Amino acid sequence: MQNSTLILKIMALQALTAALSLFAGGDIVDWNIIINFIQGVGFPIACVLIMFQQMDKEREAHKEETNKVTEALNNNTVILTELKQKLEDMTNET
């Protein structure tokens, strides 16, 4: 039982690698690996694993985007605070 689980994990890793290569625009894809994996675990499971990997990549990209937006927002807050201070100084001078 343990050997069959290990074999399925290896097949899954090979199939995911091939599928990700295809998604990334790679030209070299061994379709036999993907077909054998689908035959071994079934189409729905193969799709779920590939979709999970894609979702994980999107989550990482979203995390980077969120960090950039947060940095821009913090920079804008600093600038607005400085602008507010200058306007207050100008108002107090008159």
C-alpha positions as CSV (number, residue, x, y, z in Angstrom):
1,M,0.0,0.0,0.0
2,Q,2.8,2.4,0.9
3,N,4.6,1.7,-2.4
4,S,1.5,2.5,-4.5
5,T,1.1,5.8,-2.6
6,L,4.7,6.7,-3.3
7,I,4.3,5.8,-7.0
8,L,1.2,8.0,-7.2
9,K,3.1,10.9,-5.6
10,I,5.9,10.5,-8.0
11,M,3.5,10.3,-11.0
12,A,1.7,13.4,-9.7
13,L,4.9,15.3,-9.4
14,Q,6.0,14.4,-12.9
15,A,2.6,15.2,-14.3
16,L,2.5,18.6,-12.5
17,T,5.9,19.4,-13.7
18,A,5.0,18.6,-17.3
19,A,1.7,20.5,-17.0
20,L,3.4,23.6,-15.5
21,S,5.9,23.5,-18.2
22,L,3.1,23.6,-20.7
23,F,1.4,26.5,-18.8
24,A,4.6,28.4,-18.6
25,G,4.9,28.2,-22.4
26,G,7.4,25.4,-22.4
27,D,7.7,23.5,-25.7
28,I,8.9,20.2,-24.2
29,V,6.0,18.3,-22.7
30,D,5.9,14.6,-22.3
31,W,2.3,13.9,-22.8
32,N,2.7,10.3,-21.8
33,I,3.5,11.4,-18.2
34,I,0.3,13.4,-18.1
35,I,-1.8,10.7,-19.7
36,N,-0.4,8.0,-17.3
37,F,-1.0,10.2,-14.3
38,I,-4.6,10.8,-15.4
39,Q,-5.1,7.1,-16.0
40,G,-3.6,6.3,-12.6
41,V,-5.5,8.7,-10.4
42,G,-8.4,9.9,-12.6
43,F,-9.1,13.0,-14.5
44,P,-10.9,14.9,-11.7
45,I,-8.0,14.4,-9.2
46,A,-5.4,15.4,-11.9
47,C,-7.4,18.5,-12.6
48,V,-7.7,19.4,-8.9
49,L,-3.9,19.0,-8.4
50,I,-3.1,21.1,-11.4
51,M,-5.7,23.8,-10.4
52,F,-4.2,23.8,-6.9
53,Q,-0.8,24.5,-8.2
54,Q,-2.1,27.3,-10.4
55,M,-4.0,28.7,-7.5
56,D,-0.8,28.7,-5.4
57,K,1.1,30.6,-8.1
58,E,-1.7,33.2,-8.3
59,R,-1.7,33.5,-4.5
60,E,2.0,34.3,-4.5
61,A,1.5,36.9,-7.3
62,H,-1.4,38.5,-5.4
63,K,0.8,38.6,-2.3
64,E,3.5,40.6,-4.2
65,E,0.8,42.9,-5.7
66,T,-0.6,43.6,-2.2
67,N,2.8,44.4,-0.8
68,K,3.4,46.9,-3.6
69,V,0.0,48.5,-3.1
70,T,0.6,48.7,0.7
71,E,4.0,50.4,0.0
72,A,2.4,52.9,-2.3
73,L,-0.3,53.7,0.2
74,N,2.2,54.2,2.9
75,N,4.2,56.6,0.7
76,N,1.1,58.5,-0.2
77,T,0.3,58.8,3.5
78,V,3.7,60.3,4.2
79,I,3.3,62.8,1.4
80,L,-0.2,63.9,2.5
81,T,1.0,64.4,6.1
82,E,3.9,66.6,4.8
83,L,1.5,68.5,2.6
84,K,-1.0,69.0,5.5
85,Q,1.9,70.3,7.7
86,K,3.0,72.8,5.0
87,L,-0.6,74.1,4.5
88,E,-1.0,74.5,8.3
89,D,2.3,76.4,8.4
90,M,1.2,78.7,5.5
91,T,-2.1,79.3,7.3
92,N,-0.4,80.2,10.6
93,E,2.0,82.6,8.8
94,T,-0.9,84.8,7.5
